[in-house]
Amino acid sequence: MQAQEGGDASRPASENATSSSKDQGSSPPLSITGKYLREPPSSEGERQSPGTVVPGPPPEVIQEEDGSLKIGLIHVDPVKKQVKIPAQVNMLTGPLEYFLVTEFGKRHEAMFLTHASPVHIQAGCLLLGWQPHVTKGLPSSEIRIEVEWAAEDGMRRKGLEEVITIGTHERPNVDEPNQPTGPDLMFVFAGSRMHRGRWIVNDEGSIISLMGDPYAIIDNAGYSRHYDDIYDPTEGVFSNETMPVSIVLSMEAMKEVP
């Protein structure tokens, strides 16, 4: 990936943001990962650990007749331990870096788009007791990701690994010591976090990342996280962009994240 234009690659994005806003007057500052913020931060704020819901009034939780919970646009099933997020197809071709983003996210490299609030998605995950990934080597909630949609012959559901294609990439030599091993894809509940008074996922809009992104709510902890140019939508699965789908998250196990 290329560095943000106008920034010094040797300095953190937050420092580039400060100098950029000073040099360009009214230009918006950059977020921690180099994306323009929607508005200037009101204060420096404090760092918070992953898994913390953005401060403010708690989201309203409505219990449905079937026992499921509705938080904004998302549904939480306490029995199946699932979070269901309404979304739509955003890309049918082209390289991907993200599986799901909000309208404020990196839409030009994301397969699906949702209008659901990141706060509500994070709250749904926490309501199910999912453990965010905080420290390398500690157990975290491994998440299975599926896509559900209505077809002419009824409802269909496919796993993430069926709707994206991973291109050729180098794997480590497992015979050499200290080489990372494991699956290409392993998704964990990372839990986005606060930085300088802002909840990063609200600015970045990164809900599910394919490349490694610790500021996404769901992050790829598999080996392919080291690459940002090997993912593509699987040809022929979806017929058109804007096609409505649901992204279904469920916890598979508690797993030690490499």
C-alpha positions in Angstrom: 0.0 0.0 0.0 1.2 3.5 -0.7 1.8 6.0 2.0 -0.7 8.9 2.4 0.3 11.8 0.2 1.6 14.8 2.0 2.7 12.8 5.1 6.1 11.8 6.3 6.3 8.0 6.1 8.7 8.0 9.0 6.3 9.6 11.4 3.0 8.1 12.9 -0.2 9.0 11.2 -1.3 11.0 14.2 1.8 13.3 13.9 1.2 13.6 10.2 -2.4 14.5 11.0 -1.3 17.4 13.2 1.2 18.8 10.8 -1.1 18.4 7.9 -3.9 20.2 9.5 -1.6 23.1 10.5 0.0 23.3 7.0 -3.3 23.1 5.1 -5.5 25.3 7.3 -9.0 23.9 7.0 -8.0 20.5 5.8 -9.5 17.7 8.0 -7.0 15.8 10.3 -6.1 12.2 9.7 -7.1 9.3 11.8 -4.6 6.9 13.4 -4.4 4.8 10.2 -4.2 7.8 7.8 -7.8 8.2 6.8 -9.4 11.7 6.9 -11.6 12.2 9.9 -15.2 13.5 9.5 -14.7 16.2 12.1 -11.8 17.4 14.3 -11.5 15.7 17.7 -12.9 17.7 20.6 -10.1 16.7 23.0 -7.0 14.6 23.4 -9.0 12.0 25.3 -7.6 8.8 26.8 -6.5 5.5 25.4 -8.9 2.6 26.2 -8.5 -1.1 25.9 -10.0 -3.1 23.1 -13.6 -4.3 23.6 -14.7 -1.0 25.2 -17.9 0.5 23.7 -17.7 4.2 22.9 -18.7 6.3 25.9 -22.2 7.7 25.8 -25.8 6.6 26.4 -26.0 2.8 26.1 -27.7 1.6 22.9 -31.4 0.6 23.3 -31.9 -3.1 23.4 -35.4 -4.4 22.3 -36.4 -8.0 22.9 -38.3 -9.5 20.0 -41.2 -12.0 20.3 -38.9 -14.9 19.3 -36.5 -14.0 22.1 -33.8 -12.4 19.9 -32.5 -8.9 20.7 -32.6 -5.9 18.3 -30.0 -3.2 18.7 -30.5 -0.6 16.0 -30.4 -2.5 12.7 -28.7 -5.6 14.0 -30.2 -8.8 15.6 -28.6 -10.8 18.4 -29.7 -14.4 19.0 -28.8 -15.4 22.6 -29.7 -19.0 21.9 -27.7 -19.5 18.7 -25.0 -17.0 20.0 -25.2 -15.1 16.7 -25.0 -11.5 15.6 -26.8 -10.8 12.3 -25.8 -7.6 10.4 -27.9 -6.2 7.5 -25.6 -5.4 4.5 -25.4 -5.2 0.8 -23.0 -6.3 -1.9 -20.5 -3.5 -2.6 -18.0 -5.0 -5.0 -18.2 -7.9 -7.5 -14.7 -7.6 -8.8 -11.4 -6.1 -7.8 -8.9 -6.5 -5.0 -10.3 -6.5 -1.5 -8.8 -5.5 1.9 -12.0 -5.6 3.9 -15.0 -7.9 4.0 -17.5 -5.4 5.6 -17.3 -1.7 6.2 -19.7 1.1 7.0 -20.6 4.0 4.6 -17.6 5.9 6.2 -15.2 3.0 5.6 -12.9 2.1 2.7 -15.7 1.2 0.3 -13.3 1.1 -2.7 -11.8 -2.1 -1.3 -14.6 -3.8 0.6 -16.9 -6.6 -0.6 -19.9 -5.6 1.6 -21.4 -2.4 3.0 -23.6 -1.9 6.1 -25.5 1.1 7.5 -25.5 -0.5 10.9 -23.8 1.4 13.7 -20.4 0.1 14.8 -21.4 0.8 18.4 -24.4 -1.5 18.0 -22.3 -4.3 16.3 -19.7 -4.1 19.1 -22.4 -4.1 21.8 -24.0 -7.2 20.2 -20.7 -9.0 20.4 -20.2 -8.1 24.0 -23.7 -9.0 25.0 -22.9 -12.6 23.8 -19.9 -12.6 26.1 -17.3 -12.7 23.4 -13.8 -12.0 24.6 -11.9 -9.3 22.6 -8.3 -9.9 21.5 -6.2 -7.8 23.9 -2.8 -9.4 24.1 -0.9 -11.7 21.8 -0.9 -15.3 23.0 -4.1 -14.9 25.2 -7.3 -16.7 24.4 -9.8 -14.7 22.3 -13.1 -15.4 20.7 -12.6 -17.0 17.2 -15.5 -15.9 15.0 -17.1 -17.7 12.1 -18.4 -15.4 9.3 -21.2 -16.3 7.0 -23.3 -14.5 4.3 -27.0 -15.2 4.0 -29.3 -14.0 1.2 -32.6 -14.7 -0.5 -32.3 -16.5 -3.9 -35.0 -17.5 -6.3 -34.9 -21.1 -4.9 -34.9 -20.0 -1.3 -32.5 -18.8 1.4 -28.8 -19.4 0.9 -25.9 -19.2 3.3 -22.2 -19.5 2.5 -19.1 -19.1 4.6 -16.7 -16.2 4.0 -14.1 -18.6 2.6 -16.7 -19.5 -0.1 -17.4 -16.0 -1.3 -13.8 -14.7 -1.5 -10.8 -16.1 -3.3 -7.3 -15.9 -1.9 -4.6 -15.6 -4.5 -1.1 -17.1 -4.5 1.1 -15.9 -1.7 4.3 -17.1 0.0 3.9 -19.3 3.1 6.6 -19.7 5.8 9.0 -22.6 5.8 7.6 -24.7 8.7 10.9 -26.5 9.1 12.6 -23.2 10.2 12.3 -22.3 13.8 10.2 -19.3 14.9 8.3 -19.2 11.7 4.5 -18.3 11.9 2.2 -21.1 10.9 -1.5 -21.8 11.0 -4.5 -21.2 8.7 -4.7 -18.4 6.1 -7.9 -17.1 7.6 -8.7 -17.0 11.4 -11.1 -14.3 12.5 -11.2 -13.0 16.0 -13.3 -10.4 17.9 -10.7 -7.7 18.1 -12.9 -5.0 19.6 -12.0 -1.6 18.2 -10.6 0.9 20.7 -10.3 4.6 21.6 -7.4 6.8 20.6 -7.1 10.5 21.4 -10.7 10.7 22.4 -12.1 9.0 19.3 -13.5 5.6 18.8 -11.4 4.5 15.8 -14.0 2.3 14.1 -16.5 5.2 13.9 -13.9 7.1 11.8 -12.4 4.1 9.9 -15.7 2.2 9.4 -13.8 -1.1 9.4 -16.1 -3.9 10.7 -14.4 -7.0 9.3 -10.9 -6.9 7.9 -9.2 -9.4 5.6 -5.8 -7.9 5.9 -4.5 -7.3 9.4 -6.2 -4.4 11.0 -6.2 -4.2 14.8 -8.7 -1.4 14.7 -11.4 -3.4 13.0 -14.1 -5.0 15.2 -13.4 -8.4 13.6 -9.8 -8.9 12.5 -8.0 -11.6 10.5 -5.5 -13.2 12.8 -4.5 -15.9 10.1 -1.3 -15.9 8.2 -2.8 -14.1 5.1 -3.3 -11.0 7.3 0.2 -10.0 6.1 -1.1 -9.4 2.6 -3.4 -6.7 1.2 -3.5 -7.7 -2.4 -4.5 -11.3 -2.6 -8.3 -11.2 -1.9 -11.0 -11.1 -4.6 -14.7 -11.8 -4.7 -15.4 -15.3 -5.8 -16.8 -15.0 -9.3 -20.5 -15.9 -9.9 -21.7 -16.0 -6.3 -23.6 -12.7 -6.3 -25.4 -11.3 -9.3 -25.3 -7.5 -8.8 -24.0 -4.8 -6.5 -26.4 -3.4 -3.9 -27.9 -6.9 -3.5 -29.2 -7.2 0.1 -27.5 -9.8 2.3 -27.0 -10.5 6.0 -23.6 -11.0 7.6 -23.9 -13.6 10.3 -21.3 -13.8 13.1 -21.0 -16.7 15.5 -18.3 -17.7 18.0 -16.6 -21.0 17.2 -14.2 -21.3 20.1 -11.8 -19.6 22.5 -8.5 -19.7 20.7 -5.0 -18.5 21.5 -4.2 -15.8 18.9 -0.6 -16.1 17.4 
